[in-house]
Structures are given as structure tokens and as C-alpha cells.
Amino acid sequence: MNPKVYIETSVISYLTARLSSDLIVAAHQKLTLEWWENRRVDFELYTSELVFEEARRGDPQAAQKRMMALQNISLLPLNKDTFDLADLIVSQHVLPEEAHADAVHISAAIILEMDYLLSWNCKHIANAQRQKQIIQIIRQIGYHNMPTLCTPELLLGG
């Protein structure tokens, strides 16, 4: 059985957007495309209704491209436990209130026992310091499976 990966919205956005003139963003986009084309087959891909909701926003043509990219990814349900854990992450000041949706992505990956949460949101999600804080919180409430919070670059393999 392949490792399970929760795909967060920023990955789909980087995958489907026009190549950026910002060199760092463009590099991230190319790394995302490389992972998507060469490595995604080595993983079971999952996402949530929140990703679908976020992907539908903005320019209609860009949203359509994002929704097409999400077509063959298994949709995970968001339940009360997911939202309760997200609320706890925010109330413990691991993430600010305005990043509640990011806490929901993290919580979904934890509750649904993903191996990885793939994101380019390094401020709130793919962040080693926050990951350490979240591990402390989830262990206190009885969860032991913490997915690795990382970017596509870190899952490119050898």
C-alpha cells in the first residue's frame, strides 16, 4: 500500500497556474509539476471539500483548471473531530485565527491518518516549528499519527 498524501490547495494552484515571473514561485511551480508528473503515482492522493471550495474561488478559467487537476483525487469527509482539532490548534495560538482554514487542512490530515500533507504554504502548514507544536497538542488529546507537513520538493525522492 502506498503512503497517503493530503493535497492542499496551494499545490493545485502552483500546478495549474501560468508560470510566474517571480523566480522562487516559478521554481516551486516547476518542482510541483515534476512531482505531479513523476512521483504522484507512488502515493495515494486525498483532498477535502475545503480544497475544492478554495479551488473554485477566483478567476473562472483558473478555477476550472484547478478543478480539473482535482478530478481523480479521493475526497475526504470533514467531520466534527476535524473542526474541533482545528479550533484547538487556533486556540493554542499555533496558528492565528485568520489561518483557521489552514488548521482545518492540518486537522483533516491528522484525523484521517495521512502520511503526508503536501503544501506550499510554508508560513502556516509546511513549517517545522509549527509541526512540533501540533505534535504536542495532538499527543495530549490522544492522537499519535502526525503526518509529515512538507512541500512537493521534499517528496521528489532520490
QUINOR-V257720 format. One record per helix or strand. SS is the DSSP state (H for helix, E for strand). FROM is the first residue (numbers start at 1). LEN is the number of residues. If there is no record, write none. Layout:
# QUINOR-V257720
[[SS/FROM/LEN] [SS/FROM/LEN]]
This chain:
# QUINOR-V257720
[[E/3/5] [H/9/8] [H/23/16] [H/40/3] [E/43/6] [H/49/7] [H/60/10] [E/74/3] [H/80/12] [H/97/15] [E/116/3] [H/128/13] [E/148/3] [H/152/4]]
